[in-house]
Amino acid sequence: MAGLCEGGNEPLGSLKAKEEMILRDILVELNDSCEQYGMKINANKTTSMVIGRKIKMVNLRVLNEAVEQVGSFIFLECTISSNMSCCQVVKRRIAMAKKAFNRKGASSADLWKNN
């Protein structure tokens, strides 16, 4: 497929394209390939995200169903945001640490124990 870049280590875990039209064409090709093997892309489980300084809305469809566009998502315990800010990651990790420190019955020795 022309213009296709696979993201991550999983095949077709993510699709990347520089232009919306190229991504639409890739989705159509992917959907056609899936149909050849009796599979369908579930638009309800599919999301899209535009990464950049300015938020741009894209209109992607799979089987005439709109694909949801998100501003961020969590992948391998890291928050990926459309503006590539790390603020959400830092806030999330601080919250996780607070939760661990405030857990009932947990002592500071338990937190730093190497298992």
Steps between C-alpha positions, in 0.01 A plus 500: 500500500649831396558749781453244777714501811440243770540629854632303793600137488153371426400469133256776414489613864485852367489659159676828430466733204599858432173587329139416578426379144788252513372363832148466356639304205699277737188430708304406187780267386529347847124447517499335156784269605316408822182419307694255279570297815150537644599761759356843575652810657292601802453879473385512864839366616702711254627848591702765323725775628666792323835591651614860463496848646158584362203271553356396165184298465510215249209310353590133484241232436502120504203325339314836498547535876693797639829429676529682833777758524668520841731756658698242698520131581696271728744259335734282708420710810604824327255771401542602137347843435427677174723797595782266615499658847631289786292679767235229504766230544659682793163568669391139452822361650479739797142383560612136487779573751256685731265204488784262592615720790146547631408132485378375836746284686793579269816616671783691335718189537249301292505761224877487452537124543664330202302186414 
